[in-house]
Amino acid sequence: MQTKRTVFPNKLLPYLLIAPQMVVTIVFFLWPAGTAFWQSFLRNDAFGFKTTFVWFANYRKLFADPIYISAFGNTIVFAVLVTFLSLSISLLLAVAAMRVMRGSRIYSTLLVWPYAVAPAIAGILWWFMFNPSIGIVAYMLRAIGVNWNHLVNATDAMTLIVIAATWKQISYNFLFFLAGLQSVPRSLQEAGAIDGAGPVKRFWTIVFPLISPTTFYLMVINIVYAMFDTFGIIHATTQGGPARATEILVYKVYFDGFIGLNLGSSAAQSVILMLIVIGLTAVQFRFIERRVQY
């Protein structure tokens, strides 16, 4: 079988076509990443007049800091909960959308709308609903005997940001799951029904293995989302409180760098966070992808 290749009459044209993407990658990823890596080896004085090269002192200080270790644990709990809940709920909604005949497009459109909401706005919406003084959800929880107050209760605060982050990501996952479910041949499900398999067994033995590439992709995307893209939600709802109970790694980078003006420590944290995400993605592609059926 002969592979078709695109031949450009001008040897310079391919490089010109990819130049805009390369410029964006260099300006918005490689250059900031390189700057952060170099800054992580430096230490500035309180007034910013003197910079000292301290090698790995910023990294050693981080791993000896109990606050950083606590933020590390908060990140793991937050990322696992958001990834599991957003994938589970969106898959359930996608299956339900496949079963709805009338008004399915309206149903799908309504589920997609939250994805257009900015993270900070999503955080503010849920903050108002769960506000212990004026929130309607907090009022209903008190009516059934639950004393909700995320301003002082660490568990309530973590629950709030998990709910807000999950709600924001469900729409994105729903679109991919719905497309994956629509690509599953109905003939395979009908064959399973003829063999006597019930709806649940047909889903887990036929449908779910066929959408495993979609599930694997979304798992990687959701972990990255929980660790990087939820800053706006946390800043709008809890600001890392109470007592830093909801301070995850990406928020601590902001707090130490922009509030505490400790640029060296903040840069070291950003490098560690980047390495963690790269490592998790590599492990997922190396080991978990083996279970994915293409």
C-alpha positions in Angstrom: 0.0 0.0 0.0 1.5 3.3 -1.1 1.3 6.2 1.3 0.1 9.5 -0.1 2.4 12.4 0.6 1.8 16.1 0.2 4.4 17.8 -2.0 4.9 21.5 -1.7 6.3 23.3 -4.7 8.0 25.8 -2.5 10.3 24.3 0.2 9.8 27.4 2.4 6.0 27.1 2.4 5.7 24.3 5.0 7.7 26.2 7.5 5.7 29.4 6.9 2.5 27.4 7.5 3.6 26.1 10.9 5.3 29.4 11.9 2.3 30.9 13.7 1.8 27.8 15.8 5.5 27.7 16.6 5.5 31.4 17.6 2.5 30.8 20.0 4.3 27.7 21.5 7.5 29.6 22.0 6.0 32.8 23.4 3.3 31.3 25.6 4.9 28.0 26.7 8.6 27.5 26.1 9.7 31.0 27.1 7.6 31.2 30.3 8.6 27.6 31.2 12.3 28.4 30.7 12.0 31.6 32.7 10.3 29.8 35.6 13.0 27.1 35.5 15.8 29.7 35.7 13.9 31.7 38.4 13.5 28.6 40.6 17.3 28.7 41.2 17.3 32.3 42.3 16.4 34.2 45.5 15.5 37.8 45.6 15.8 40.1 48.6 12.7 41.7 50.2 13.0 44.9 48.1 14.0 43.2 44.8 17.4 44.9 44.6 19.5 41.8 44.8 19.3 38.4 43.2 21.3 35.4 44.5 21.9 32.1 42.7 21.0 29.5 45.4 21.0 26.2 43.4 18.4 23.8 44.8 17.7 25.7 48.0 14.2 26.7 47.0 13.3 23.1 46.2 14.8 21.8 49.5 12.9 24.4 51.4 9.6 23.5 49.7 9.7 19.8 50.6 10.5 20.7 54.3 7.5 23.1 54.4 4.4 21.4 56.0 2.2 23.9 54.2 3.4 22.8 50.8 3.0 19.1 51.7 -0.5 19.9 52.8 -1.2 21.6 49.5 0.2 18.6 47.7 -2.3 16.4 49.6 -5.2 18.8 48.8 -4.3 18.6 45.1 -4.4 14.8 45.1 -7.8 14.6 46.8 -9.2 17.4 44.6 -7.9 16.0 41.3 -9.1 12.5 42.0 -12.6 13.6 43.1 -13.1 16.0 40.2 -11.9 13.5 37.6 -14.0 10.7 38.9 -17.2 12.7 39.5 -17.0 14.6 36.2 -16.4 11.5 34.1 -19.0 9.4 35.9 -21.8 12.1 35.7 -21.0 13.1 32.1 -21.0 9.4 31.0 -24.4 8.9 32.8 -25.8 12.0 31.1 -24.5 11.0 27.7 -26.1 7.5 28.0 -29.4 9.2 29.1 -29.2 11.6 26.1 -28.8 8.6 23.8 -32.0 7.2 25.1 -34.0 10.4 24.7 -35.8 10.5 21.4 -37.8 13.7 21.5 -36.1 16.9 22.4 -32.6 15.2 22.4 -31.0 18.2 20.8 -32.5 20.6 23.3 -31.4 18.3 26.1 -27.8 18.2 24.7 -27.7 22.0 24.2 -28.7 22.7 27.8 -26.0 20.3 29.1 -23.3 22.0 26.9 -24.1 25.6 28.1 -22.0 25.4 31.4 -18.8 24.9 29.4 -19.2 28.5 28.0 -19.1 29.9 31.6 -15.8 31.2 32.7 -14.2 29.4 35.7 -14.4 32.5 37.9 -18.1 33.0 37.1 -18.8 29.4 37.8 -17.1 29.7 41.2 -19.1 32.9 42.0 -22.4 31.1 41.1 -21.8 28.2 43.4 -20.4 30.6 46.1 -23.8 32.4 46.1 -25.8 29.2 46.2 -23.8 27.8 49.1 -23.2 31.1 51.0 -24.1 30.3 54.6 -25.9 33.7 55.0 -27.8 34.2 51.7 -27.4 30.9 49.7 -30.5 29.0 48.8 -28.7 25.6 48.9 -27.2 26.4 52.4 -30.7 27.3 53.5 -32.1 24.0 52.3 -29.3 22.1 53.9 -30.0 23.8 57.3 -33.6 22.8 56.9 -32.7 19.1 56.8 -30.2 19.5 59.7 -26.9 20.0 57.9 -25.1 23.0 59.3 -23.3 24.1 56.1 -20.6 26.7 56.4 -17.6 26.5 54.0 -16.1 29.7 55.6 -15.0 27.8 58.7 -15.4 24.1 57.8 -12.6 22.6 55.8 -14.7 19.6 54.5 -17.5 21.9 53.4 -15.0 24.1 51.6 -13.4 21.2 49.7 -16.9 19.9 48.8 -17.8 23.3 47.4 -14.8 23.6 45.1 -15.2 20.0 44.0 -18.8 20.6 43.1 -18.1 23.8 41.2 -15.1 22.3 39.3 -17.0 19.1 38.4 -20.1 21.1 37.2 -17.8 23.2 35.0 -16.2 20.2 33.3 -19.2 18.0 32.8 -20.2 19.7 29.6 -16.8 19.1 27.9 -16.8 15.4 28.9 -20.5 15.0 27.8 -19.7 16.1 24.2 -17.0 13.5 23.8 -18.9 10.7 25.5 -22.0 11.5 23.4 -19.9 11.4 20.2 -18.3 8.2 21.3 -21.6 6.5 22.1 -23.1 7.5 18.8 -20.2 5.8 17.0 -20.8 2.4 18.6 -22.5 0.2 16.0 -26.1 -0.8 17.0 -25.6 -4.2 15.4 -23.2 -5.2 18.2 -25.6 -4.2 20.9 -28.5 -6.0 19.1 -26.3 -9.1 18.9 -25.6 -8.9 22.6 -29.4 -8.6 23.3 -30.0 -11.7 21.1 -27.5 -13.6 23.2 -29.4 -12.7 26.3 -27.3 -9.9 27.7 -29.2 -7.2 29.7 -28.8 -3.5 29.2 -26.2 -3.1 32.0 -24.1 -6.1 30.8 -24.3 -4.9 27.2 -23.0 -1.5 28.3 -20.0 -2.8 30.3 -19.0 -5.6 27.9 -19.7 -4.0 24.5 -20.2 -0.3 24.7 -17.8 0.8 27.3 -14.8 -1.1 25.8 -15.5 0.5 22.5 -15.4 4.0 24.0 -12.3 3.3 26.1 -10.1 5.6 23.9 -12.5 8.5 24.6 -12.5 7.6 28.3 -8.7 7.5 28.4 -8.4 10.8 26.6 -10.9 12.5 28.9 -9.1 11.1 32.0 -5.9 12.7 31.0 -7.6 16.0 30.1 -9.6 16.1 33.4 -6.5 15.5 35.6 -4.7 18.3 33.8 -7.9 20.5 34.2 -8.1 19.8 37.9 -4.5 20.6 38.5 -4.2 23.7 36.3 -7.5 25.2 35.1 -9.4 25.4 38.4 -7.5 28.4 39.8 -10.4 30.8 38.9 -12.9 28.6 40.7 -10.9 28.3 43.9 -10.0 32.0 43.9 -13.7 33.0 43.5 -15.1 30.6 46.1 -12.7 29.9 49.0 -9.4 31.6 48.1 -7.6 28.6 49.5 -9.3 28.8 52.9 -10.3 28.1 55.5 -6.8 27.8 57.0 -5.5 26.8 53.6 -7.7 23.7 53.5 -8.5 24.2 49.8 -5.1 25.5 48.7 -4.0 23.3 45.9 -0.6 23.5 44.2 -1.6 25.9 41.4 -3.2 28.3 43.9 -0.1 28.2 46.2 2.0 29.2 43.2 -0.1 32.3 42.9 -0.2 33.0 46.6 3.5 32.7 47.2 4.5 34.5 43.9 1.9 37.4 43.7 0.8 37.8 47.3 4.0 36.8 49.2 6.3 38.0 46.4 8.5 35.0 46.9 9.4 34.6 43.3 12.0 31.9 43.7 9.8 29.6 45.7 6.8 30.2 43.4 8.9 29.4 40.3 10.1 26.2 41.9 6.6 25.2 42.7 5.5 25.8 39.1 8.4 23.7 37.8 7.4 20.9 40.2 3.7 21.1 39.2 4.7 21.0 35.5 6.9 17.9 36.1 4.1 16.2 38.0 1.6 16.7 35.2 4.1 15.6 32.6 4.9 12.5 34.7 1.3 11.6 35.2 0.5 11.9 31.5 3.5 9.8 30.6 2.5 7.1 33.2 -1.1 7.1 31.8 0.1 6.7 28.2 2.7 4.1 29.3 0.6 1.8 31.5 -3.1 2.7 31.4 -3.3 3.0 27.6 -2.4 -0.7 27.4 -6.0 -1.5 28.6 -7.5 0.8 26.0 -8.9 -1.0 23.0 -8.6 0.8 19.7 
